[in-house]
Amino acid sequence: MPTVTVRDREIECEEGAILRDVLLEAGVSPHNGRADTLNCGGHGTCGTCAVEVTGDVSDAGRRERIRLSAPPHDRDAGLRLACQTRVEGDVTVRKYPGFWGQHTDREPEE
């Protein structure tokens, strides 16, 4: 079983599980602040579940690439949408601060 490491927690999940679902089931939100309630519910259209992921995950699909190419995101930032990312092996997840969870001058939430 793959392990998702986020904020000093290790969460086991099934291979192929959607990262957003894994996080939410473990009580870890992939959103910040108001985005907890103001989000698309996992349809890949809002972009508020953007996270930095290292490890073995699915390739970004068309919907995810399009959303991460539109402001306020930047497709070259290296972020992934948790709702569109499937866990294929052990991964580490970092969520950056702010509504959109983008890279900023501040450190990521651990």
Salt bridges, closest charged atoms under 4 A:
GLU64 OE2 - ARG80 NE 2.74
GLU109 OE1 - ARG7 NH2 3.39
GLU110 OE2 - ARG94 NH2 3.53
